[in-house]
Amino acid sequence: MKKLAEVLKDWEAVIGLEVHTELTTLETKMFCDCKLSHDDPPNTNVCPVCLGMPGALPVPNEKAIESIVMAGLATNCEIQRHSMFYRKHYFYPDMAKNFQTTQGPVAFCMHGHLDLEVSGEGAKERPDNTGVEKNSDGSYTAPIRILRIHMEEDAAKMVHVGGEEGRITAATESLVDYNRCGTPLIELVTEPDLRTPEEARLFMEKLRETFLTLGISDCSLENGSMRCDGNISLRRRGETRLGTKTEMKNINSFKSLHDALEYEICRQAEVLEEGGIVYQETRHWEPSHKRTVVMRVKETADDYRLFPDPDLAPFDLTDEFIDHCQARIPELPDAKRDRYIASYGIKRSDAAQIAGDPTRAAEFEAAVQVAGDKVAETVAKVMVNLVPSYETLSANQIGSIASLLAEDAITFAQAREVLDAVQESGEDPAAYVDAHGMRQSTDTDALAAIVDEVLGRCVDQVQQYHDGNKKVLGYLVGQCMKAAKGTGNPKAFNKMLSEKLEA
């Protein structure tokens, strides 16, 4: 098969996502009082409602409705005052009552959008002159429309024993755990506005950051509380008519989403260029083989026989309820990123990385309080480059190590050594540095004497520098550090050496 870049020169990929997110931070299921749990023994959190027993009547979870309205407001959706639940019929053991309670044509949240900032290597996937204006560095912003976010209940968990990669094919037996059945689930459906695998990956990342910040889900792709189906079709560049789409299942990581879409784009291009037909079907992504395989022919809406659920009254959301949900929305990642940049002068990529994780953002702000606003940029560098390697650091320790770095009291290499030593004990990094004589000297007179001594005995290297070999400066800094027995500041040595050599 051709590579992605070659395919996208002639073909336009049209991608839409369906993102399913369990509302894991709630206490009970969507239509009953059963406890939400992922760790309890199988089939212990069930009742007549979630098992679909005859005569059992569902009662909607108000907290779940609050969560979906918050999700809609955070993604610029129009909140529908009037909507209702429908029954979506299908026959499979993961739904004992043989239908899923979901929403119909009008969902709680309709017609939203998110803007994607695409940069770096990922921006190169989208060829130039394809509907977006690229900046001088190749980056661009792609507006992605959201068709709807609707509420539904999750199905039970199927465990296929003995099958390859957990699939039913070749399995010796299949087990059903109804603990998950009835879990509140929101499904976000995009318009087919995505054009590259990287855009799809970034959209999922941004959505996850938003929902984590809202506190409505743990958004764990690994555990299945956030799942994604990708719809993909191809058309020749310049055409407006949509091609036949395939839907991909089993997307459980950002990398899998990117790789599955890339493979499917290249596969469809090969089929079409050989005169074949792309069929509307559901395909399964096999990470170990890096390929998609057919699961089943894709159902249509008629196959589900959707009709309003007679056991659930229509919903009429009041302005007061929507205002209550709006008031619960915290500062969202994009706004937080922009505030960090404006207030602290932090590099955009660092600010975005910190702001996208509510736990990391809280740690950052606590550490800035310890170290002071003037050290915030260094705190950000520590958060991005050092903290991910250490799980038990406190805000005080992060602020302390950032202050040491900002003062040039230690190097980044020494910072790692210090954090290795104090992460378990909780000791103040500054106290550890002083106790072990690691604080570097910035005494100009003392360092100047060392610089003069090194330049006096490294005559050959000095001549190489004057002959144009500027890289030799690193060697001279090393000699100064060695002479200072590690207590000299390398930045100070570098500056002083440069000044003397250029004099």
URWO-V134239 format. One record per backbone hydrogen bond with DSSP energy under -1.0 kcal/mol. NH is the residue of the N-H (numbers start at 1). CO is the residue of the C=O. E is the energy in kcal/mol with one decimal. If there is no record, write none. Layout:
nh=NH co=CO e=E
nh=NH co=CO e=E
This chain:
nh=7 co=3 e=-2.2
nh=8 co=4 e=-2.7
nh=10 co=7 e=-1.2
nh=11 co=7 e=-2.5
nh=12 co=235 e=-3.5
nh=14 co=233 e=-2.9
nh=15 co=194 e=-2.5
nh=16 co=231 e=-2.3
nh=18 co=229 e=-2.4
nh=19 co=188 e=-2.9
nh=20 co=227 e=-2.9
nh=21 co=186 e=-2.8
nh=22 co=225 e=-3.2
nh=23 co=184 e=-2.6
nh=24 co=22 e=-1.8
nh=25 co=216 e=-1.0
nh=26 co=23 e=-1.4
nh=29 co=34 e=-1.8
nh=30 co=182 e=-3.2
nh=36 co=27 e=-2.3
nh=44 co=41 e=-1.0
nh=51 co=47 e=-1.7
nh=52 co=49 e=-1.3
nh=53 co=48 e=-2.9
nh=56 co=53 e=-1.8
nh=59 co=31 e=-1.8
nh=61 co=30 e=-1.2
nh=65 co=61 e=-1.4
nh=66 co=62 e=-2.1
nh=67 co=63 e=-2.0
nh=68 co=64 e=-2.1
nh=69 co=65 e=-2.0
nh=70 co=66 e=-2.4
nh=71 co=67 e=-2.2
nh=72 co=68 e=-2.2
nh=73 co=69 e=-2.6
nh=74 co=70 e=-2.3
nh=76 co=73 e=-1.3
nh=77 co=72 e=-3.1
nh=78 co=110 e=-3.6
nh=80 co=108 e=-2.7
nh=83 co=315 e=-1.8
nh=86 co=102 e=-4.0
nh=87 co=307 e=-2.5
nh=88 co=100 e=-2.7
nh=89 co=304 e=-2.7
nh=90 co=98 e=-1.4
nh=95 co=92 e=-1.8
nh=98 co=95 e=-2.1
nh=100 co=88 e=-2.9
nh=102 co=86 e=-2.4
nh=109 co=149 e=-1.5
nh=110 co=78 e=-2.5
nh=111 co=147 e=-2.1
nh=112 co=146 e=-1.9
nh=113 co=75 e=-2.1
nh=114 co=144 e=-2.3
nh=116 co=142 e=-2.7
nh=118 co=140 e=-3.1
nh=124 co=121 e=-1.1
nh=125 co=122 e=-1.3
nh=135 co=139 e=-3.5
nh=138 co=135 e=-2.0
nh=140 co=118 e=-2.3
nh=142 co=116 e=-2.5
nh=144 co=114 e=-2.9
nh=146 co=112 e=-2.9
nh=147 co=189 e=-1.9
nh=148 co=189 e=-1.4
nh=149 co=109 e=-2.6
nh=150 co=187 e=-2.2
nh=152 co=185 e=-2.7
nh=153 co=101 e=-1.4
nh=154 co=183 e=-2.4
nh=156 co=94 e=-3.1
nh=157 co=177 e=-2.4
nh=159 co=175 e=-2.8
nh=161 co=173 e=-2.7
nh=166 co=163 e=-1.3
nh=167 co=164 e=-1.7
nh=171 co=168 e=-2.1
nh=172 co=161 e=-2.6
nh=173 co=161 e=-1.3
nh=175 co=159 e=-3.1
nh=177 co=157 e=-2.5
nh=182 co=154 e=-2.6
nh=183 co=180 e=-2.2
nh=185 co=152 e=-2.6
nh=186 co=21 e=-2.6
nh=187 co=150 e=-2.6
nh=188 co=19 e=-2.8
nh=189 co=148 e=-2.6
nh=190 co=17 e=-2.4
nh=191 co=145 e=-2.4
nh=193 co=191 e=-2.7
nh=194 co=15 e=-1.7
nh=200 co=196 e=-1.7
nh=201 co=197 e=-2.3
nh=202 co=198 e=-2.7
nh=203 co=199 e=-2.2
nh=204 co=200 e=-2.1
nh=205 co=201 e=-2.3
nh=206 co=202 e=-2.6
nh=207 co=203 e=-2.5
nh=208 co=204 e=-2.5
nh=209 co=205 e=-2.4
nh=210 co=206 e=-2.1
nh=211 co=207 e=-2.5
nh=212 co=208 e=-2.5
nh=213 co=209 e=-2.1
nh=214 co=210 e=-2.0
nh=215 co=211 e=-1.1
nh=216 co=211 e=-1.6
nh=225 co=220 e=-1.6
nh=226 co=220 e=-1.3
nh=227 co=20 e=-2.9
nh=228 co=251 e=-1.1
nh=229 co=18 e=-2.5
nh=230 co=248 e=-1.5
nh=231 co=16 e=-3.2
nh=232 co=246 e=-2.4
nh=233 co=14 e=-1.7
nh=235 co=12 e=-1.5
nh=237 co=10 e=-2.2
nh=239 co=236 e=-2.3
nh=246 co=232 e=-2.1
nh=247 co=281 e=-2.5
nh=248 co=230 e=-2.7
nh=249 co=283 e=-2.8
nh=257 co=253 e=-2.1
nh=258 co=254 e=-2.1
nh=259 co=255 e=-3.1
nh=260 co=256 e=-2.9
nh=261 co=257 e=-2.0
nh=262 co=258 e=-2.4
nh=263 co=259 e=-2.5
nh=264 co=260 e=-2.4
nh=265 co=261 e=-2.5
nh=266 co=262 e=-2.0
nh=267 co=263 e=-2.7
nh=268 co=264 e=-2.7
nh=269 co=265 e=-2.1
nh=270 co=266 e=-1.9
nh=271 co=267 e=-2.3
nh=272 co=268 e=-2.7
nh=273 co=269 e=-2.6
nh=274 co=270 e=-1.3
nh=275 co=272 e=-1.5
nh=276 co=271 e=-2.9
nh=282 co=296 e=-3.1
nh=283 co=247 e=-3.7
nh=284 co=293 e=-3.5
nh=285 co=249 e=-1.3
nh=286 co=291 e=-3.1
nh=290 co=286 e=-1.6
nh=291 co=286 e=-1.2
nh=293 co=284 e=-2.2
nh=295 co=282 e=-3.1
nh=296 co=282 e=-1.4
nh=298 co=280 e=-1.1
nh=304 co=301 e=-1.2
nh=305 co=302 e=-1.2
nh=309 co=85 e=-2.6
nh=312 co=309 e=-1.4
nh=315 co=83 e=-3.5
nh=317 co=81 e=-2.7
nh=322 co=318 e=-2.0
nh=323 co=319 e=-2.7
nh=324 co=320 e=-2.0
nh=325 co=321 e=-2.0
nh=326 co=322 e=-2.4
nh=327 co=323 e=-2.1
nh=329 co=326 e=-1.2
nh=336 co=332 e=-2.5
nh=337 co=333 e=-2.9
nh=338 co=334 e=-2.3
nh=339 co=335 e=-2.0
nh=340 co=336 e=-2.4
nh=341 co=337 e=-2.1
nh=342 co=338 e=-2.5
nh=343 co=339 e=-3.0
nh=344 co=340 e=-2.2
nh=345 co=341 e=-1.6
nh=351 co=347 e=-2.7
nh=352 co=348 e=-2.5
nh=353 co=349 e=-2.0
nh=354 co=350 e=-2.1
nh=355 co=351 e=-2.6
nh=356 co=352 e=-1.6
nh=357 co=354 e=-1.4
nh=361 co=357 e=-2.9
nh=362 co=358 e=-2.0
nh=363 co=359 e=-2.0
nh=364 co=360 e=-2.7
nh=365 co=361 e=-2.4
nh=366 co=362 e=-2.0
nh=367 co=363 e=-2.5
nh=368 co=364 e=-2.3
nh=369 co=365 e=-1.6
nh=370 co=366 e=-1.3
nh=371 co=367 e=-2.7
nh=372 co=368 e=-3.3
nh=375 co=372 e=-1.5
nh=376 co=373 e=-1.6
nh=379 co=375 e=-2.3
nh=380 co=376 e=-2.4
nh=381 co=377 e=-1.7
nh=382 co=378 e=-2.3
nh=383 co=379 e=-2.7
nh=384 co=380 e=-2.2
nh=385 co=381 e=-2.8
nh=386 co=382 e=-2.2
nh=387 co=382 e=-2.7
nh=389 co=386 e=-1.8
nh=390 co=387 e=-2.8
nh=398 co=394 e=-2.3
nh=399 co=395 e=-2.7
nh=400 co=396 e=-2.2
nh=401 co=397 e=-2.6
nh=402 co=398 e=-2.1
nh=403 co=399 e=-2.0
nh=404 co=400 e=-2.1
nh=405 co=401 e=-2.0
nh=406 co=402 e=-2.6
nh=407 co=403 e=-1.8
nh=408 co=405 e=-1.4
nh=409 co=404 e=-2.7
nh=415 co=411 e=-2.2
nh=416 co=412 e=-1.8
nh=417 co=413 e=-1.5
nh=418 co=414 e=-2.7
nh=419 co=415 e=-2.7
nh=420 co=416 e=-2.4
nh=421 co=417 e=-1.3
nh=422 co=418 e=-1.9
nh=423 co=419 e=-1.8
nh=426 co=422 e=-2.3
nh=432 co=428 e=-2.1
nh=433 co=429 e=-2.6
nh=434 co=430 e=-2.1
nh=435 co=431 e=-2.4
nh=436 co=432 e=-1.6
nh=437 co=434 e=-1.1
nh=438 co=433 e=-2.8
nh=440 co=409 e=-3.2
nh=441 co=487 e=-5.2
nh=447 co=443 e=-2.6
nh=448 co=444 e=-2.5
nh=449 co=445 e=-1.6
nh=450 co=446 e=-1.3
nh=451 co=447 e=-2.4
nh=452 co=448 e=-2.4
nh=453 co=449 e=-1.9
nh=454 co=450 e=-2.4
nh=455 co=451 e=-2.6
nh=456 co=452 e=-1.8
nh=457 co=453 e=-1.3
nh=458 co=454 e=-1.8
nh=462 co=458 e=-2.0
nh=463 co=459 e=-2.1
nh=464 co=460 e=-2.2
nh=465 co=461 e=-2.2
nh=466 co=462 e=-2.0
nh=467 co=463 e=-1.7
nh=468 co=465 e=-1.6
nh=469 co=464 e=-2.5
nh=470 co=468 e=-1.6
nh=472 co=469 e=-1.3
nh=473 co=470 e=-1.8
nh=474 co=471 e=-1.5
nh=476 co=472 e=-1.9
nh=477 co=473 e=-2.3
nh=478 co=474 e=-2.1
nh=479 co=475 e=-2.0
nh=480 co=476 e=-2.0
nh=481 co=477 e=-2.5
nh=482 co=478 e=-2.3
nh=483 co=479 e=-2.2
nh=484 co=480 e=-2.1
nh=485 co=482 e=-1.0
nh=486 co=481 e=-2.7
nh=487 co=484 e=-1.5
nh=489 co=441 e=-1.2
nh=493 co=489 e=-2.4
nh=494 co=490 e=-2.7
nh=495 co=491 e=-2.4
nh=496 co=492 e=-2.6
nh=497 co=493 e=-2.8
nh=498 co=494 e=-2.2
nh=499 co=495 e=-2.3
nh=500 co=496 e=-2.2
nh=501 co=497 e=-2.8
nh=502 co=498 e=-2.0
